Amino acid sequence: MFSDESRFSLQSDSRRTFIWRAPGTRYHQENTIERHNYGGAGWLVWGGIILGSRTNLHVQSVTMTGHIYRDVILEQHVRLFRGAMGAEFLFMDDNACPHRANIVDECLQSEDITRMDWPAYSPDLNPIEHVWDMLGRLVLIHKKMGVNKIFEQGKAG
């Protein structure tokens, strides 16, 4: 099973302004823009894919922690697929901090779930990244329609 999560912002843009400037002029007044960062609404979406199948999307508005990852993702999603696949089940998550928490390792060991070795900083090796790309494009297309509807449909299955 390949799994991953991605954060989707509900704001209209990244609030970044890109400018071309001459080397050494970074802090000149004409190259400085005052900005206020208030954070913004967004959703963290987790999903898994395996042999022509997929999990339901798990959508949350809070940051992923080791406890949430164990209690929600592993217990409610991954464990079910492990039970259906049997001993051949191999689980892939990335090297995000919540995935490497001790409570997550203990849970994987207690459920006899084998984790795939994964090189650090290699998201391009995970095929689920294509899902996030497609979902990100849908979010951009449907912002005017109400992006919450997309995620609510994902929650339903």
Buried (B, 14 or more C-beta within 10 A) or exposed (E): BBBBBBEBBBEEEEEEEEEEEEEEEEEEEEEEEEEEEEEEEEBBBBBBBBEEEBBBBBBBEEEBEBEBBBEBBBEEBBBEBBEEBEEEBEBBBBEEEBBBBEBBBEBBEEBEBEBEEBEEEEEEEBEBBEBBEEBBEEBEEEBEEEBEEBBEEBEEE
